């Protein structure tokens, strides 16, 4: 769940994003619950706040191969072919975008949790249908991060 306090045309508005699905989201605007259709999700930089392209390229080292038996920190595949956050954390880097093809085990993002960086990999092969998070987002354990179809 995310909460935004916005000012539009000098009016303060509180928006709470309660849930996000494949093609709909439930939001609360000034204490009124609304279901909205999602036509497209894009990660767009904020003008003047983003570093240059050279600064944005993460310099993460390749992690050792993971064991085949899932552990508590291993991302779990969702019923829709997505990837969920294995633990609460901060999204540090995205390595895929909508339309990208991914293979099982391919690194899709890096998240920081408890002062450690964790590489999150695709648990299914396919095409990235939706990216539900952006760099700098805080995510909860079990929150869906990507949808792979």
Protein Blocks (a to p, Z undefined) as FASTA:
>chain_A
ZZddddeehiacddddfbdcfkbccddeehiacddddfbdcddddehkaccfklmpccbd
cdddddfbdcfklccddfkopacdfbgcddfbdcbdehiacdehiafbdcdeehiacddd
dfbgcddfbdcbdehiacdehiafbdcZZ
